[in-house]
Amino acid sequence: MANAFIPYGAYWSTPFAKWQGSLANLNSIRLAAAVGRPWLEARPALRGEVDLGLLGITNIQHGSFYGLPWLTGMLGLEHVPGPTVQQACATSARVLQMAAQEIGTGSARCALAVTADRCSNGPIVYYPDATAPGGSGHSEKWVLDNFAHDPYAKNAMIDTAENVAARFKAGAAEQAEVTLARYAQYQAALADDRAFQRRYMVEAPLSDSGFRKQAGVLAADEGIFPTTAEGLAKLKPVKPGGTVSFGTQTHPADGNAGVIVTTRDRARELSADPAIEVELLGFGQARVEKGFMPMAPAPAAQVALKQAGLGIKDIDAVKTHNPFAVNDIAFARETGFPLEKMNNYGCSLIWGHPQGPTGLRSVIELIEELALRGGGTGLFAGCAAGDSGMAVVLRVTA
């Protein structure tokens, strides 16, 4: 990947709110604008550089037909064009790749990538069909029906986790052990009054659905489940005869995140600390056999590592999108990266999954983890609907 950099500190993530929680009534594109506009206004030099926008969103809402141009208009970037991208849980990795390609080819000099989603209050879509009996159409619960049924593989998301658990012989006890470890890692992000999260996290304004009157802010993640060995042991598997419980999988959430991608020279100029350089080294994607979604991150990671000219032994930190604890078990066994060293400071298994912004928050946390350790090379990998996955390799030099 040639000449694609993230200015250190030129990114944000809101807290993630639990499903049907504090952000449930807010259009996620409008909320992203309400968060992003003051963030840009506080950085006038950066704001003047942006000439490309990318919006990643997976759940349709009022106005999402207009997508990116609507968002950039609300951000005060009326001249900035760009696409709206939807690739389920791989949306963040995809918008980063697209931004990096535009910068690398010289077709843009400074890209703002924003990912925003709301799993809460998912739309119910009606598809007319005049040829059906009586002319009756078909309806779809956009979020819940798609969680429950892959139209190609003919299974639910949780079925893919059970399939992978069986293949890797990862029982309920092992999944619970991973979940407990991930919960403990998240606690490190809360230490010293959330010192780690305050390096990148911004508040989300709370208001009525018309954004007319602000009633407060969401300053920290909402809906984190207190996790104990005793509590996990009491939970029955979701499916009879299965191994995955509600405790060893993530929860739907709402939120947004944004990042700047630009050239090396501009990244130095726009960085909060010019001594820290963040370079995007490679991207990868993969698709595995039907019904085995949690296995997709590992082959995607291998593709990204090959593009970057690296091996897993060269990686200092790994973050994963892990909707199920079994994701990390499979990744560690397939790549050899130590299970206990992945996902320092938190992951989507614990802080939830708004879909579009999930991966971008992970990438931001990966950058900050590497900056704290004085630099290094990091890998983000995650699965996505359709038994697919994407991965990102980056290097932080401090």
N, C-alpha and C positions, 0 to 999 in steps of 0.2 A: 504494500500500500504506500504510494508515493505522496509525501508532503501533505498529510492530513493530521491535524493536531487539535487538541482541545485546550484552550487557555485555562490554566489552573484556576479553579474557583468560578469559572464561567458556566455555572450549571445550578439547577435547583431541583429539589423534590419537595412537594408538600408532605405532611404526614399522610398516612393512609388511614382511611376511616372504615370501620366495619360495615358490612352489608346492611343496608337499611338504617344507617347511622346518620351522623351529622351532615354528611354531604349528599344524602340520598335524593334530595329535592332539587339539586343544582345541576343545570346543564353543564357538562364537563368542559365543553369548548369555551363557554362564557366564563366558567371558573378559571380555566387556564389563562384566559385573557386578564381576569381580575388579579391573578397572581403575577403573571408575566409582565404586565405593563409597568407596575411600580418597580419591578426588578430591573427592567430595561431603563427606566427613567433615572434610576440611581447609577447607571453606567452609560452616560451620554456618548462617550467615545466608542463604546462597543455598539450601541444602538445605531450609530451612523454608518457602521460597517456592513450591517446585515443586508445581503442582496438575494438571499434564497431562504425560503421557509419550507419546512416539512412537518406535517401533522400526522401523528400516528394515533388512530382511534379505532376501536373494534366494535363498539356498541352504538348503533345508530340512535340519534336524538334529533330533536327539532333543530333544523338548520344545518345538519351535518352534510347535506347535499353540497353545500357551499364550502364546507371544510376549511382548508388552509387559507384561502383568500378572505374568508370571514374572520378567522382568527387573527391574521396579520393586520387586517383593517382595525379590529378592536385593540390591537397592540400599538396602534399608531404607526404601523409600517405599511402604509397604503400602497406603496410602490413595489412591495415584495411579493413575488409569485412563488408557486411551488405546488407539490402534489399532496394529496391526502392518501395515507397508506394504511392498509388493514391486512395484518398477517397473524391474527390471533395472538398467542403469547410471544411470538417472535417479532412482533411489531417494532419494539425498541431497537433490537439488533439490526433490523432491516433499515430503519430510518437512519441509523448511524452509518451503515454501509453506503446508502445512497448519498448521504451528505459527504462522506469521505471520497466517493467516486467523483462527485461534482467538483470538489475542491482539487482533487488530484489531476483532473483533466483540464482545469482552468476555466470551466464554465461558470463557476461561482468563486467568490473570494472569501465569503463569510456566511455560513449557514446557521440558522436557528432551527433546531429540531425540538419539537414539543410533542409529548405524548400525554394523552388525557383520556380517561375512561371512567365510566360509572356502571358498575354491575348492578347497583340498586335500581329498583323501578325500571327494570329492563322492558323495552317495548314489546307489545304484542302486535305482530304484523299480519295483515290480512292480504292474501294473494287471490285476486279474482280469477275465476275459471269458468267461462261461459259454456265450456264443453262438458263440465262435470254434471252428474245427475241433478236436475233441478237448477242448474246454473250456480250451485253453491261453490264457494271458493275454499281456500285452505288457510288456516291460521297457524302462526308459529310464535311461541314465547322465545324471543330472540336469545336470551341468556340461558334460561333453564332447559329448554328443549335441546339446545346445542351442547350443553354440558352432558345431557343424558343420552345423546344419540349421534354417533358419527354416521352420516348417510352412506359412506363408502365401506367402512370397516364393520358397520352394524353393531357397534358397542358403545357403552358409556365411558366417560373418562376414567371412572374408578375401575372399570374392567381392565383397562390397560395397565393400571398399577398392580392389580392382582395377577395379571399375566406375567409381568416382569418379576414380581415377588416370587412366583412359583418357579420361574426359570432360574433365578439366582438363589433360590432356597432362603429367602429373606423373610423370616417369620415375624409374627406380631411383636415379639420381645425385642428383636433386633431393630425393627422400625421404631419402637418406643425409645430405645436407647439413643438412636440418632436424633429423634425429636427432642429429647431431654438435653442433649448436647447443643443442639441448635438454639434452644431456649436460653441456655446458659450463655452462649455467645452473644445473643441479643442483649442480655443484661449488661454486657460490657459497653454497649452503645449508650446505655442509660446512666452509666457511672458519671460522677462529678456533674450532676445536673445536666445529663445528656450532652456532655462535651463533644462526643464524636458526632452525633446527629446535628449539633449546632454548626458544624463545619459546612453543611450544605443545605440543611432543611429550612424552609420558609413557612410562615403561617398561611393557612387558607382562610379567607374571610367567610364568615357564615352570615347568611341573609335569607330573605324569602326567595321564592323561586324566580321572581322578577328582578332580582338583584337591586331592589329599590332602597332597602334599609339594612345596613349591616348590624347584626345583633351580637357579634362576637367574633372570635377566631378559633380555629382548630390549630393548636400549637404543637401537639404531640400525637403519635399514633393512637388510634382508638380501636378497641376491640381485641386487644392482645389477650389470649387465653392464658391464665396462670397454669403452668404445666408442672406436674409432679409425677413421679413414678407411680405413686398410689392412684392418682387420678387416671392416668393412662391405662393402668391395669384394670380399672373398673369398666372401661368402655368396651362394648361389644363391637365386633366387625360390622361394617355397614352392610355387607352382603353375607348371607348365611354361608358358613363354611369358609369365609374369607379371612384375610389378615389385616386389612386396612380399616382403621377406625376413623371417626371424625377427629380424633386427637393427632393422628399421624398423617393428616393432609391439611392443606392450606384452607383459607376461607376467602370468599369473594370480598372485594373491597372497592373503594373509590379513591381517586387522587389524580395528580398530574406531576410531570417532571419535564425539565427542559435542559438543553445543552447547546453550546456553541461549538461548531467545527470550522476550522479555518486553516490557513497556511502557517508554517513555522514562524515566519517573521511577524505576522499579525498576532499569532498566539502569544509571542513574547510581549508584544505591545499591550495586549489586552489582559494579560495574566494578573491575578491578584498577587502573585509572587513570581517575578520573571526568572528566578533561580530554579523554578520547578517547571519541567517540560513534560507534557503528556502527548505521546505519539500513538496513533492508531496503526497497528502493524499488520493486522490480517483479519479476515472474516471467513466463516465457513458455514455450510449448511448440509443437512443430511436428512434422509427419510428412511425409516426402518420398516420392517414388515408390519402388516396390518395388526392393530391391537397391541402394539408394544411401544407406545409413545415415550415412556420414561427412559427408554434405551437410546433415544435419538441424540441427546446432548453429547455423548462421548464421540461418535463418529463426526459430528459437526465440529467438535473441538479439534479433532485430528486434522480436519481440512484447514481450519483456521491456523493451526500451528504450522502446517506445511507451507501455507502461504507466507507466514511470517519467517520461515526458515528456522523454526525452533522445534524442540521436542518438549514433552511434558516435564522432563527433568530440568528444563530452563525456566519453569514457571514458579514464581515465588508466592503467589496468592491466587486462589480460585473462588469465584462466586458463582452460584448456580440459581436458576429459577427452578425450584423444587416443589411443585404442587403436591408431591407425595414424598415421604421420607425415603421410599424405595428408589427415587431418582438418584439420590446421592450414593446409595449403596451400589447401584448399578454403575454409576460413573466411576467411583473409586475402584471397583473391581476391574473395569474395562481399561482404565487409563493407568492405574497404579498410583494415582495421586492419593496421599493419605486422607482418609475420611475425616479424621479429627482436625485436619488443618484447613478444611474448606469452610467458607462462609463465616469467617470472623466478623463480628459486630452485627450479624443478623442476615436474614434471607426471607424469601417470600413464604416459606413454610410457616414462619412465625408472624411476620408483619402483614401478611395478606397479599391478595392478588387482584389488582384492578385490571389486569390484562395488558393494555397498551403500555402504561408507565412502569410495569413491574421490572422489566429488564433494565430500563434506564436508571432507575434508582439503584439497582445492583451494580451497574457500571460506575455510577458516581461513588458509591461506597467503596468499590474496588480501588478507584483512584485515590481516595482519601486514606485507605488502609496502606497503600504503597507509599504515599507521601509521608505518613507517620513513621514508616520503617526506613525512611531515607532513600526511597526509590526501589525499583524492581520491575519485574514483568508479571502481568496479570492476565487471567483468562476468565471470561464470563461465558457460560453456556447454559442453554435452557431448552426445554421441549416446547412443542406447540401442537395445536390441533392438527389432525391428519397424520399423526405418527412422524412428525417432522421436528427439526431442531435447528437452532442457529447459535453461533459462537463468535466472540470478539476477543482478539488479543491486543493488548496495549502495553506500552512501557512508560513508566514514570521515572524521570531522571531528576534527582534533587541534589 
